[in-house]
Amino acid sequence: MKLATYIQKEFNVQVDPASMFDIQVKRIHEYKRQLLNILHIITLYNRIKQKPSASPATRTIMIGGKVTGFLFSFSSSIIVIIIILIIIISSSSSSSSMVIII
């Protein structure tokens, strides 16, 4: 409940306190873990689009971190992918309430 209130206050995003929170805060670079997290978000989105009647657990996904210096171009590509996912998912009527990315 406190985390949902904090997110509302700091980011002006309403999240369900009963949702499943998936939080990853690490340096952003070519780690497989970050790419796998992005692929997981895409998989969740595709499942919701294919079967909107099936109601998976609502997810609140938070991704944060700082970009490493010498791999800035690759890191910025990962950030761009995350931003594109946020735009696609938040503009989709069937998935915007099921998956929230911050």
Order of alpha helices (4+ residues) and beta strands (2+ residues): alpha-beta-alpha-beta-alpha-beta
